[in-house]
Amino acid sequence: MKLIKKKAENKTEQEKVDERREEVLAKGRKFKYPLQWTKHRVIINTVLIALVAIAMIIVGGWLALYKLGMTSELLFRVTEIIPVPVASVDGENVRFSDYLMLYRSSITSIERQSGGQFDEDSFRELRDEYKRSALNEAEKYAYATKLARELDITVTDEEVNQEFDRHLKIGGIDRSEEGFIKIIEDNFGLNKNEYKHMLYLSLIKAKVETAIDEKANQTASKVEALLKENGNNYQAVVEQLGSEIHYEETGGLVDNKNIDGGRSTEAMKLEPGESSGKFVSINGDGYYFVKLIKKTETEVNFVSIKIPFTKFNEQFDALRLEGKIQESIEIKDPNALPSESSDSGD
């Protein structure tokens, strides 16, 4: 014992300081390691809670979109950011946001203006009808996008902007952009970028249809030749081509703001007796030729020939029959005929 005591007394001041420091650090470690463990546990718990929250959001969104068929603005905005599919056409995904955009653009004005016009059952049927129509259109746009990529067909931002500017002046009205956007928001529930996206899809589909429909292009060439031979005599064209074309007369003056695929607008550019060249209808469903009969500052009288596009719809319908259109949601078709099984009791 005396030896140990003597040894301790012989320690230098530095050694004593080092020993004291080690004692203090040892006591500190007793608090440090439990605190580290608690910190790690907090981090792990936070990650787990975040993962559970994300999983709940995903499951909730999946139920809302695919099972409950909800069409709220919130879901629309989310699907614009996250490109989830609502269907596929020949391997091409149909974006949920496109379906919701088309549906909302159709139903918005009715919801805002109908008031108490429809009872609950009638309005539910109306919504189903618009949902079915919107999904069909979204599927056709997706198929058109697939064909456009294969055919190396593109639509530029400049073309979309030109089409937007043309819509500003439909009916001969020089609207301001702000006023037009307000109309779009009130009647379609869309903003400017969404409306331009709709124009883009329409232009892509129209370009594809004009590219693949050889029959319509050949018929248009026949019409052009016959009009040239017969001095813009539309009746002579009708007599020779018959059911290959659709002939129509206004029967008198109509408003130049008429919604007729762009015919009134084109007719207003002509002088009496003049015929327009071939142009694609605003909704992209065929070619038009227009001959002006008479016009005033606000009204126009004309005859027209339409050559409908058929090839695209034929190909699209064939895909549906072949089972190459897969849908991730169920939409009741209000126009569907009752199944044979429902009549089995008769």
Secondary structure, 3 states (H helix, E strand, C coil): CHHHHHHHHCCCHHHHHHHHHHHHHHHHHHHHHHHHHHHHHHHHHHHHHHHHHHHHHHHHHHHHHHHCCCCCHHHHHHHHHCCCEEEEECCEEEEHHHHHHHHHHHHHHHHHHCCCCCCHHHHHHHHHHHHHHHHHHHHHHHHHHHHHHHHCCCCCHHHHHHHHHHHHCHHHCCCCHHHHHHHHHHHHCCCHHHHHHHHHHHHHHHHHHHHHCHHHHHHHHHHHHHHHHCCCCHHHHHHHHHHHCEEEECCCCEECCCCCCCHHHHHCCCCCCCECCCEECCCCCEEEEEEEEEECCCEEEEEEEEEECCHHHHHHHHHHHCCCEEECCCCCCCCCCCCHHHHCCC
